Amino acid sequence: MFSHIMVGTNDLEASSHFYDAIFAVLGHEHRFVDHLGRIFWSTATGNFAIARPIDGLQATHGNGMTIGFACDSDRMVDAWHAAGVANGGTAIEDAPGLRDAGTPMARYNAYLRDPAGNKLCAMHFIGAQEAGATA
């Protein structure tokens, strides 16, 4: 659905360490650095990148912004969250878990802030019937 998402950072080393860890859990370990020093992780469905702002100003996180990553299972969400916390991320909001059980929007998700303060979510969509059975 998207071509790419790029977030700014003032510390490429800390951010690349964090994203290497959470993307490894999701199976997206291939990355490259372009001629401007931006770091990209690419998949068949899109690209995610981190960069120092090209305008030379300080990077800031977007208030109200969330970037969501699709997961194949609740276990993957938990592993993503654990990898993020272990590699410089900050757990935010509720603990990883089931949301809206028994509804068409049932999902298991977790939230983190990356080392630069960007809000991230790992989400596994669950069918309403499955969610009602586990609630």
N, C-alpha and C positions, 0 to 999 in steps of 0.2 A: 504494500500500500504506500510505501514511501521510498524515495530514492536514497536518502541519507538523513541522518541526524548527526549534528556536530555540537559538542558542548565545549565551552571554554574551560581552561585550567591555567593556574599560575604555576603549577608544579607538575610538569609532564611526567617526571619519574614516579611520583606517588600515584598519580592518576593512571598511568600505564600499568603499574604493578596491580592496582585495584581491578582494572578492567580485564587484564590478562586472567586474573583469578576467577572473576564471575563469568566471563565468556568461556573459559575452559569447562566450567560446569555445564554450560548450555551447548557445548560441542563446537564452539566457534573460536578455534585457536589460531587460525590463519590471520596474520596482520601484516601491514606494510607501513612504511614511513615515506611520505612524499617529499619533494624537493623543498617544501616550506617547513618541514619538521612535524607536520600533522600526522597523527597515528590513526590508521583505519583498520577496522575489522570488517571483513566482507563476507556476505552470504549471497545465495542466489536471489534472495528477496530484498536485499538492501544493504546499506553500509552504515556503520556507526563510527564516529571519529571524535578524537579529542585534539585540541589545539590551543596554543597561546593565541590570544586575539591578534589578528593581523594589524589592527589599528594601533597596537602598542600599549593600549590601556589595560587596566586590570580586568581579569575575567570575573564575572559575578554570576551567581545562579539565578534562574528565573523564578520569581515568587508565583506560585500557582501552577507551575509547570511540572509535569510528571512524564517520564519516559518509561513505557511498559515493555517488558520482554516476555515473550511467550515461552511457557514451559510445558513439557509433556506429562508431568506428574506432580503430585504434592511433594514427593521426595526430592524432585529436582528443585522446586521452590525452596524447600528447607536447605538443601545443599548450596544453592545460590546465595541465600541469606547468610549462611555460616561462612562461606568463602568471602563474601563482602565484608563482614564484620572482622574476620581474621586478617584482612588485607587493607585496613584503613578506612572502611566504611562505618557509618553510624546507623544503628537500628533506630527506626522512627515508627510512630503510630503504634498500632496494636502488634502483638507478636504474630508471626506467621500463622495463618489459619484459614478456616472456612468462613466465607462471607455469603450472606443471602441464601442460606440452605433452603432447598425446596422450590426455588424460583428459577425461571429461565436464565437469570444472570448469575446463578450460583458459581462461585469461583473460590479457589484457594490461592491466597496471595501473601506477599511480604513486601515491606518497604524499607529502603535504605537511602541515606544520603552518601554520595561519593565523596572523596577527599576534597573536592572543590565546592561541595554543598548542593550539587544537583540532586533532585529527588528522582528515585528510580523505583520501579515496581516489577516484581516477578509474579506472573499470573498463570495459573492453570484453570482453564474453563472446565466446569463440570456440568454435565447434563442435570436438569432438575430432578429427574427420577433418581440418579445416582446420589445427588446431594441430599435428597430426602432420606435415603437409606443410611447415609453416614451421619446425619444430624442427630 
